[in-house]
Amino acid sequence: MKILLICDLFPPAFGPRMGYLCKYLKRSGIEVVVLTEAIEDETFEFLQNEAEVHYIQFYKRGNRAGWLKTLLLDTFFGYKDRRMYRKALKVAHGRHFDLLLCSTFRTFPLPAARRTAQKLHIPFVADLRDIIEQFAGNEFIAHPLPRLLGLENLIALIFKHINLWQRNRALRRAACITTISPWHQKTLAPFNPHPVKLIYNGFDPELFYPAPVESDCFTIAYTGRLLSASMRNPALLFEAVARLAEAQIITPQTFRIDWFTDSKSEQIIKNEASAYPIADFMNFRGYIPANEIPRALNACGIILLLTNQANKKGPKGVMTTKFFEAIAVEKPVLCVRGDEACLEDAIRATRSGIAAHNVDEAIAFIEKYYRQWLENKHTAIDIDRAEAEKFSRKTQAQQFIRIFEQIISSYG
């Protein structure tokens, strides 16, 4: 089997889903050729050699004028997809591919993938990791729009509608749609005649596994970015820590919150935490490469997941990769605030922790594992390992392979 993969992100940039998939497809003897946008990011550098990769650079990192120009050209003229399509034909020239896989979090490069598959006379599978409908506001746009005479919201709305129209048009031609949560399945179902397949995000079992580290300080660890407090709201955590400190159950000498995040997320966190007397309990460790995260998780007492209630004004269907990595190392998970949806259901099914709805629940959970740490100098939780195994990247690669085989055998 030979697959052409066209995607918006791929390692070394933040593209774990396709990076890990290529790793395990390669081990199954499947050849993958990747075409993607060049992004200056080294988060997943260790996965970049799992396939032949071709990159297209649309603008240089930090060049906001170049980014805005590209955004406008792409919104109104399909600039990025046109370039991606031309490059795809060059990459495919003189080669045979059995199937085209396109993975995206928004729309690009689905139109290019649809055209390429038609031109090459091969089926295409659309994999949607995230979709515009799941966001609380305009977080689906990579960077905040500059002030444009008060027209920023109008431009965002136009951008949203054009992207949805282009995405849904492309999805109608897909042989199959795969996505990451039951909510995404339901939302995407009307746009394709075939059943939408659920393949969660997950963890690499070769990187993430229990390896407890004894420590002299109990830590709550958060790894990743925050787009907004509307999407990920830490207020319950901050109130819980403030009340535990007031009751003299914890002190800054033995209790810390470690934030492994970027500078923009750090500022959001500090703004949200400013209303609570907890500054002495927080460490900002900076963003770390993905292959360093397992040790950070194994060394902590509790792994923190941030989300918000899933409703019209909040996030929807968000199944953060941090959750799957947490259950892999078998550390207690504290999710604030519980989404009352897919993520909360998965936490309950794996017995991996709590999705707190109020501060009392958060306090009780933190205190329980803080006392476990006082006794053992590390923490652990008895998860349902059979349930957790469903989220292994290795297992998920086999799910993709079965879909590919079925589509290829029936195509034509």
Secondary structure, DSSP 8 states (H G I E B T S, - for coil): -EEEEEES--TTSS-HHHHHHHHHHHHTT-EEEEEEE-----TTGGGTTSSEEEEE--S-TT-HHHHHHHHHHHHHH-HHHHHHHHHHHHHHTT---SEEEEEESSSTTHHHHHHHHHHHT--EEEEESS-GGG-SSSTTSSS-----TT-HHHHHHHHHHHHHHHHHHHHTT-SEEEESSHHHHHHHGGG-SS--EE----B-TTT--------SSEEEEEES--S-TTTS--HHHHHHHHHHHHTTS--TTTEEEEEE--HHHHHHHHHHHTTSS-GGGEEE-----GGGHHHHHHH-SEEEEE----STTS--S---HHHHHHHHHT--EEEES--SSHHHHHHHHHT-EEEESSHHHHHHHHHHHHHHHHHHSS------HHHHHTTBHHHHHHHHHHHHHHHHHH--
